[in-house]
Amino acid sequence: MYPCFARTRLLSILDASTVPGPVEIDREGEEQFAVANIINSTNNPRTGVLQYLVEWLGYEGTDEHTIWEPRENVTSAMEKIDKFHRRYPDKPSNDIRKRRQTLAKRG
């Protein structure tokens, strides 16, 4: 028996690994990958670092389409992060006022 691969699957894997997603240039002139959407936020249970579940442009159909990223990796998407938190105000964020309110409710 010979190993067989569907040609369409093989091409999609090759395309995804050889062609990066869209890139944006930030204020400092650095390349940043383009964020399609912010899906969720959490504080990493091991490190306590705020992370966002990011949907990347140009990576649809790949394992890299949605990945948890630390906040500092998505600074080019602050408008999308703000929009996410307006829509889901109870999700973890770096807003100090919100943290104080949460701690006051617990205490």
Stockholm file with secondary structure:
# STOCKHOLM 1.0

chainA/1-107         MYPCFARTRLLSILDASTVPGPVEIDREGEEQFAVANIINSTNNPRTGVLQYLVEWLGYEGTDEHTIWEPRENVTSAMEKIDKFHRRYPDKPSNDIRKRRQTLAKRG
#=GR chainA/1-107 SS CCCCCCHHHHHHHHHHHHSCCCEEECTTSCEEECEEEEEEEEECTTTCCEEEEEEETTCTTSTTSEEEEEGGGGGGGHHHHHHHHHHCTTSCCSCHHHHHHHHHHHC
#=GC SS_cons         CCCCCCHHHHHHHHHHHHSCCCEEECTTSCEEECEEEEEEEEECTTTCCEEEEEEETTCTTSTTSEEEEEGGGGGGGHHHHHHHHHHCTTSCCSCHHHHHHHHHHHC
//
